[in-house]
Amino acid sequence: MKQGTAQMRWEARAQGPLLALAVAFGVAYAVPIVAPDAQHWVHQLCTVVEWAVWGAFAVDYVVRLVLAPYTWLFVRKHPLDLLAVLLPLVQPLRLLRVVATLLLVGRRARMAPQITLTTYVAGAVVGLMMFGSLAVLHVERNAPDGNIRTLGDAVWWSFTTMTTVGYGDHAPTTGLGRVLAVGLMLSGIALLGVVTANIAAWFISRFDRDDAEERRQTALLEALTTEVRELRAEVARLSATPPSDPEAPQVAGVPAQAPRACRSDQAGSGSGPPRSG
């Protein structure tokens, strides 16, 4: 538990610096391609930055591996991280450092809880389009039969390739350029599927919320209808019961006004003098 907690603390602390280093790597990778006529020391500095960023990600992987509670389980669950660390050592090719850095940045971005799916997809689209354009321009610029000569051509080609439109006005002619095209096509299809699934999930959740609100309102209306029906029944019951006079004396078997009538008759018969014969 302590090791797992230490690993999580390290990942949380290293998240921001590694993303900043990834931005520095993007700048260092783009400068020699966009400005091939720059001074030699600029190219050397960019190369040093690229390897330094890769080294930082490699150190991050090693530290996470050491802090992991189970080493081999960590290796099995993070194969892309290991591949990204080992790729630049296979051959000193700048494109492999690009792929390695993209894999590591994508992995760490998915681990960040504050990175939402929309932000991650948007960042992945921009990153793949930018690096794809730079990589294909670097590969195809000096190709004998190449037709991607400028950065604008490369960006247009990357956009049409990622969206699987493929106008065909610009296309790679070298083997490495075609490998890049395949990678961008697959990435574009995957990202399009993620966006479509995200939109569908949003609509489904919205419909579920609307259905829940409608069910709640229906239940409240039924409860109100039942209460009104009970109140009407109570009013009808009270209206059918005759009111009683609490001041009138009640004698069993004799109406309340009978004694008054008797007294009146007696008073009338005894008020006058008796008749003489």
Beta strands, then each sheet from edge to edge (+ up, - down):
end
